[in-house]
Amino acid sequence: MATVASAIEEASRNALKEALGVVGHGTPVGKLLDQVADSPYLERFRDLTIGELLDAMSGTSKSRRGRPPGSGKQAANGSAPAKKTGTKSRKSFRTRTEAGRNKIDAAVSKFLSSAGEAGAEQIRSAVGGTSAQLRQSLDRLRKAKKVTRAGQKRGTRYTWKG
C-alpha cells in the first residue's frame, strides 16, 4: 500500500508544481504564501525545493506530460501500427525482436519471389519499413543465399534465388 500512497503523493506534488506554473512572475512572495496557506496544499508546498519552485514558476518543470513511455498500441502480429503521414500510410516492423525480423524477411521474400528482380526503393514502397530495416533484411536474405545483389548505390538490383 505504500507504493500507492507514494504515487498519490507524487501526483499531488506534480499537480501543485503545475498549478504554480500559472502564477505570474510579478506576484509577490507574500501573496503566494497567503494563497497557499489557505489551501490544503500547504504541506506539499513546504516539501518543494527552491529549484522545483523556480522550475514550476518558469514553466520548465520536469514533470512529464502526455502518454507514458511504452503505452503505444502494438498490433497482434508483432508489427507496429502504420503511421499516417498525409493520406499515405506505410507499414513498419518491430525488428528488435526475432518475430519482427522474420515478418519483414517474409514480406521481402514474398515480394521478390513474385517480382523476380527489383531495386531497394521499389521493394520498400511495396513492403514498407524503414530503409535501414529493408537493408538489414536484404543482408540476412543474402547470407541465407536466397537473394543476390548486383550493381552499386541507387542502381543496385536484388534478384530472388529462392
JOBELCOR-V779720 format. One record per residue. SS is DSSP state (a for helix, b for strand, c for the rest). Layout:
ss
SS
SS
This chain:
ss
c
a
a
a
a
a
a
a
a
a
a
a
a
a
a
a
a
a
a
a
c
c
c
c
c
c
c
c
a
a
a
a
a
a
a
a
a
c
c
c
c
a
a
a
a
a
a
c
c
a
a
a
a
a
a
a
a
a
c
c
c
c
c
c
c
c
c
c
c
c
c
c
c
b
c
c
c
c
c
b
c
c
b
b
b
c
c
b
b
b
c
c
c
c
c
c
c
a
a
a
a
a
a
a
a
a
a
a
a
a
a
a
a
a
a
c
b
b
b
a
a
a
a
a
a
a
a
c
c
c
a
a
a
a
a
a
a
a
a
a
a
a
a
c
c
c
b
b
b
b
c
c
a
a
a
c
b
b
b
b
c
c
